[in-house]
Amino acid sequence: MKIAVIIPQNKFFGGGPRLAIESAKEFSNQGHKPVIYTFQHGEDAYGYKKLLGNIPVITLDPSFPKKPKPLFGRPVRGFSELSQYFFDHKRTRALAEKISKDTEAILAHSNRSAYLVGYYFKRKVRNIPLVFQMNDVHLLAISKCRGKSRCSFAQSILYKVIDFFDSFLYFRHVDSISVLSEIIRKEALEYLGRNARVIRSGVNAEHFPYKERHSAPRSAKLLCHAQFFRHRRYEDAINALKILRDNGYDCTLTISGDSETYAAYRSYRDELKSQAAHLNIAEYVSFPGKLPDEKIVELFHESDIFICPHHQQSWGLVVFEAIASGLPAIVSKETGAHEVLTDSTNSILIPAREPRSIYEAVKKLIDNPDIYQTISRSGVNFVRHEMTWRRYADDIIKLFKT
């Protein structure tokens, strides 16, 4: 089967593109012919070109604009969303024209732009199965306004109007929806009125090799890793570190991941640094920034405990990558990842937004080497047997055929 895999990003970074690339590689391993289509692909700060291997990548022509032109020749407050909306349609039509006419199925990843590419191909070339891998609910009124005071009343109305027309005109042409967790499956039903199939992602175990571990010292190296979105709740890990140090545990904390690309990332990182300084633990908290895969693996192997304190997190692929390397993981119950994990067996599950729960979980792992070793080994066995890309690809192929 010739499969078009759509990645709607100009740069490959984060869990979304990794999910798309790994699925494409597994399609290839099974004898299918995947081709990745994306808008532009230049900078490779995360080393994804190596991850791609021999999978072909087709992009728009280099001369194609990377940003929309302002509707009135210069920025006008309140019209940037409309300008971006029309630009998305322009570039998705252009990318759809790049897709080979003998393509037999489309897997669109992450957001509106991806399934719009599929829609325009189906409308202009031929009707083939279009599966949307929805990592989060794509509605503007949800993604931009939920829990965010900066979304004005006028903006919320505009987003709802766009969402209405988008759902009526375009999204209904998506044949099947794949989601990573029950959290997103329920939101798809609530906000979109669509049933979705829960298909868990896999882990490339060769990419994140196992390091055997027996115990964590009182000076344990704690690790958080992901892009610097505020819902990651890294402030809770910093507060937990303060409690640990006040109670005689000489721990350190590394918070790695992209903290530079966007102003919101930089602002959040600076707030976290100020928090650590205010608590007088700045020298024990480090921010190495975005790292290529080989450096992330090194960090996994150098660390003793992985912490995922996120809330409103649809999945959390990095959790399973850390576990695959042998790191015992402390995982918030507000992440989709916790749905497949078992407390005190292959992880420690904690309530979100409770720094003391992180403290108690770290203390438990440090004070009990048997528990530490059991969770490390059980976690690795679980990920390597249950979280496979072969299973993910098999289930997507079934969706194509339904």
C-alpha positions in Angstrom: 0.0 0.0 0.0 1.3 3.5 -0.9 0.7 5.7 2.1 1.0 9.5 2.4 2.0 10.5 5.9 1.3 14.2 6.5 3.5 16.1 9.1 2.1 19.7 9.4 5.3 21.3 10.7 8.1 23.4 9.2 10.6 21.9 11.6 10.6 18.4 13.0 10.7 18.5 16.8 8.6 17.0 19.6 6.5 13.9 20.0 4.2 14.6 17.0 6.7 14.3 14.2 8.4 11.4 16.0 5.1 9.5 16.1 4.6 10.2 12.3 8.2 9.2 11.4 8.2 6.0 13.5 4.9 4.9 12.0 6.2 5.6 8.5 9.3 3.5 9.2 7.1 0.6 10.5 4.9 0.8 7.4 8.1 0.4 5.4 9.2 -2.5 7.5 6.0 -4.3 6.7 6.4 -3.8 3.0 4.2 -0.7 2.4 5.5 2.4 0.6 5.2 5.4 2.9 6.1 8.9 1.8 6.2 11.9 4.2 4.8 15.2 3.0 5.5 18.4 5.0 5.5 22.1 4.3 9.2 22.9 4.8 11.9 20.9 6.4 15.3 22.5 7.0 16.7 22.8 10.5 17.3 19.5 12.2 18.1 20.4 15.8 16.7 17.1 17.1 18.5 14.8 14.7 15.4 13.6 13.0 17.1 13.3 9.6 18.9 10.3 11.0 15.7 8.9 12.4 14.0 9.2 8.9 16.4 6.7 7.4 15.4 6.0 3.8 11.8 7.3 4.1 11.4 9.9 1.3 10.3 13.4 2.4 8.5 15.8 0.0 8.0 19.5 0.8 6.7 22.6 -0.8 9.0 24.5 -3.2 11.5 26.6 -1.2 10.0 29.8 -2.8 6.6 29.1 -1.1 6.0 31.7 1.7 6.5 30.5 5.2 4.1 33.0 6.8 0.9 34.6 5.6 0.8 38.2 4.4 -1.3 40.6 6.5 -4.8 41.0 5.1 -4.4 44.8 4.8 -0.7 44.9 3.9 0.3 45.4 7.6 -0.6 43.7 10.9 -4.1 44.6 12.1 -5.1 43.6 15.6 -7.8 40.9 15.5 -7.2 39.8 11.9 -4.1 37.6 12.4 -6.2 34.5 12.9 -8.1 35.0 9.7 -4.9 35.7 7.8 -3.4 32.4 9.1 -6.6 30.5 8.3 -6.6 31.5 4.7 -2.9 30.9 4.4 -3.4 27.4 5.8 -5.8 26.6 3.0 -3.4 28.0 0.4 -0.4 25.9 1.5 -2.5 22.7 2.2 -3.8 22.9 -1.4 -0.2 23.3 -2.6 1.0 20.3 -0.6 -1.9 18.2 -1.7 -0.8 18.7 -5.3 2.6 17.2 -4.4 1.1 13.9 -3.4 1.5 11.1 -5.9 -1.7 10.3 -7.7 -1.3 6.6 -7.1 -1.3 7.1 -3.3 -3.7 4.6 -1.7 -4.2 6.0 1.8 -3.4 9.1 3.9 -2.4 9.3 7.5 -2.7 13.0 8.6 -0.9 13.9 11.9 -1.8 16.3 14.6 -3.8 19.3 13.4 -6.2 21.0 10.9 -3.5 21.6 8.3 -2.7 17.9 8.0 -6.2 16.7 7.3 -6.9 19.7 5.0 -4.1 18.3 2.8 -5.9 15.0 2.7 -9.2 16.7 2.0 -7.9 18.6 -1.0 -6.3 15.4 -2.4 -9.5 13.5 -2.0 -11.5 16.3 -3.7 -9.2 17.0 -6.6 -7.6 13.6 -7.3 -9.5 10.6 -5.9 -11.3 9.4 -2.9 -9.0 7.3 -0.7 -9.1 6.5 3.0 -8.1 9.4 5.2 -7.1 8.7 8.8 -6.5 11.6 11.2 -4.1 11.0 14.0 -5.5 13.5 16.5 -3.0 14.0 19.4 -5.1 16.8 20.8 -8.5 18.3 20.0 -7.7 20.6 17.1 -10.6 23.0 17.5 -9.4 26.6 17.9 -11.9 27.4 20.6 -10.5 24.6 22.7 -6.8 24.7 21.9 -6.5 28.5 22.2 -9.1 29.5 24.7 -9.5 26.7 27.3 -8.1 28.0 30.6 -6.4 30.9 28.9 -7.4 34.4 30.0 -5.7 36.0 27.0 -8.5 34.7 24.7 -11.0 37.6 24.4 -14.7 37.2 23.9 -14.3 38.4 20.3 -11.6 35.9 19.6 -13.6 33.1 21.1 -16.6 33.9 18.8 -14.3 34.0 15.8 -12.7 30.7 16.7 -16.1 29.1 17.2 -17.3 30.3 13.7 -14.1 29.0 12.1 -14.5 25.7 13.9 -18.1 25.4 12.8 -17.4 25.9 9.1 -14.3 23.8 9.3 -16.2 20.9 10.8 -19.1 21.2 8.3 -17.0 21.7 5.2 -13.8 19.7 5.7 -13.5 17.6 8.9 -16.4 15.4 7.9 -14.3 14.1 5.1 -12.0 12.4 7.6 -12.9 8.7 7.4 -11.4 7.6 10.8 -9.8 9.2 13.8 -7.0 7.6 15.8 -6.2 8.9 19.3 -3.5 8.0 21.8 -5.6 8.0 25.0 -9.1 7.8 26.5 -8.7 11.4 27.4 -8.7 12.5 23.8 -11.3 9.8 22.7 -13.8 11.3 25.1 -13.0 14.9 24.0 -13.5 13.9 20.3 -16.9 12.6 21.2 -17.8 15.6 23.3 -16.6 18.4 21.1 -16.6 16.9 17.6 -19.4 14.3 17.9 -17.1 11.7 16.4 -16.1 8.3 17.6 -12.3 7.7 17.7 -10.2 4.6 18.0 -7.6 4.5 20.8 -4.3 3.3 19.3 -1.3 3.6 21.5 2.1 4.7 20.2 5.2 2.6 20.3 8.7 3.0 21.4 11.9 2.4 19.4 13.7 0.3 21.9 16.9 0.3 19.8 16.9 4.1 19.9 16.6 4.2 23.7 18.7 1.3 24.9 18.3 -0.2 28.4 20.7 0.5 31.2 20.4 -1.8 34.2 19.8 0.0 37.5 19.8 -1.3 41.1 19.2 1.7 43.3 19.1 5.5 43.5 21.5 7.4 45.9 20.3 10.1 48.3 21.9 12.5 45.8 19.7 11.2 43.0 19.7 13.0 39.6 16.1 13.8 38.8 15.0 14.5 35.2 12.1 16.1 33.4 12.1 16.3 29.6 9.7 17.9 27.0 9.0 21.1 25.3 8.4 24.0 27.6 4.6 24.3 27.6 3.1 25.5 30.9 0.9 22.5 31.3 4.1 20.5 31.9 4.0 21.9 35.5 7.8 21.9 35.9 7.3 24.3 38.9 5.9 21.3 40.8 9.2 19.4 40.3 11.2 22.4 41.4 9.1 22.7 44.6 9.5 18.9 45.2 13.3 19.3 44.9 13.2 22.0 47.6 11.3 19.7 49.9 13.8 16.9 49.2 16.8 19.0 49.9 15.2 20.4 53.1 14.8 16.8 54.3 18.3 15.7 53.7 18.2 14.4 50.2 21.0 15.9 48.1 19.1 15.6 44.8 19.5 17.7 41.7 17.0 18.4 38.9 17.5 18.7 35.1 14.7 20.1 33.0 15.6 19.5 29.4 13.7 20.2 26.2 13.1 23.1 23.8 13.0 26.3 25.9 14.0 28.7 23.1 12.0 28.3 19.9 9.0 30.4 21.0 8.6 33.4 23.3 6.1 31.5 25.5 8.8 28.8 26.0 11.4 31.4 26.9 9.0 33.2 29.3 8.2 29.9 31.1 11.8 28.9 31.4 12.8 32.3 32.9 9.9 32.0 35.4 11.2 28.5 36.4 14.7 29.9 36.9 13.4 32.7 39.0 11.4 30.2 41.1 14.5 28.1 41.7 16.5 31.2 42.7 13.7 32.3 45.1 13.9 28.9 46.8 17.7 29.1 47.0 18.2 26.0 44.9 19.2 27.5 41.6 22.5 25.8 41.6 20.8 22.4 41.8 18.4 23.0 38.8 19.8 22.9 35.2 18.2 23.8 31.8 20.3 22.2 29.0 17.7 23.2 26.3 16.8 21.2 23.3 18.9 18.2 22.6 19.5 15.7 19.7 18.4 12.1 20.4 21.9 10.8 21.3 22.2 13.5 24.0 18.7 12.6 25.3 19.8 9.0 25.6 22.9 10.0 27.5 20.8 12.1 29.8 18.4 9.2 30.4 21.4 7.0 31.3 23.0 9.6 33.6 19.8 10.2 35.5 18.2 8.2 38.3 14.5 9.0 38.3 12.3 10.5 35.6 9.4 12.8 36.6 6.4 13.6 34.4 4.3 16.2 36.5 2.1 17.3 33.5 -1.6 18.0 33.7 -4.0 18.1 30.7 -1.5 16.0 28.8 -3.0 13.9 26.1 -0.3 11.2 26.0 3.4 11.6 26.8 5.6 9.5 24.5 8.8 10.6 26.3 7.6 8.8 29.4 7.9 5.5 27.6 11.2 6.4 26.0 12.6 7.1 29.5 11.1 3.9 30.9 12.6 1.9 27.9 16.1 3.2 29.0 15.5 1.8 32.5 14.6 5.0 34.3 11.9 4.5 37.0 9.2 7.0 36.2 6.9 9.1 38.4 3.9 10.0 36.3 1.0 12.3 36.8 -2.5 10.8 36.7 -3.6 13.7 34.4 -1.5 12.4 31.5 -2.8 9.9 28.9 0.4 7.8 29.6 -0.9 6.8 33.0 -3.8 4.9 31.4 -1.6 2.0 30.5 0.8 2.1 33.4 0.4 0.3 36.8 1.2 2.1 40.0 4.0 0.6 42.1 4.6 -2.1 39.4 6.1 -0.4 36.3 5.8 3.2 37.5 4.6 5.4 40.4 1.4 7.3 39.6 0.7 10.5 41.5 -1.9 13.3 41.5 -1.1 16.3 39.4 -0.2 19.7 40.8 0.9 18.2 44.1 4.7 18.8 44.7 4.6 16.8 47.9 3.4 13.8 46.1 6.4 14.0 43.8 8.6 14.3 47.0 7.0 11.2 48.5 7.4 9.2 45.3 11.1 10.2 44.9 11.7 9.4 48.6 10.0 6.0 48.2 12.3 5.1 45.3 15.5 6.3 47.0 14.7 4.6 50.4 13.6 1.3 48.9 16.2 -0.2 46.4 14.0 -3.3 45.9 11.0 -1.1 44.7 13.4 1.0 42.6 14.8 -2.1 40.9 11.4 -3.7 40.4 9.9 -0.7 38.8 12.9 -0.2 36.5 12.9 -3.8 35.3 9.1 -4.1 35.1 8.8 -0.9 33.2 11.3 -2.0 30.6 9.6 -5.3 30.1 6.2 -3.6 29.7 7.4 -1.0 27.2 9.3 -3.5 25.0 6.5 -6.0 24.9 3.4 -3.8 24.8 4.4 -0.4 23.4 5.5 -1.5 19.9 5.4 0.4 16.6 4.4 -2.8 14.8 1.2 -2.9 16.8 0.5 0.8 16.1 1.1 0.3 12.4 -1.1 -2.8 12.2 -4.0 -1.0 13.8 -3.7 2.0 11.5 -3.7 -0.3 8.5 -6.9 -1.8 9.8 -8.4 1.6 9.9 -7.5 2.2 6.3 -9.3 -0.9 5.4 -12.5 -0.3 7.4 
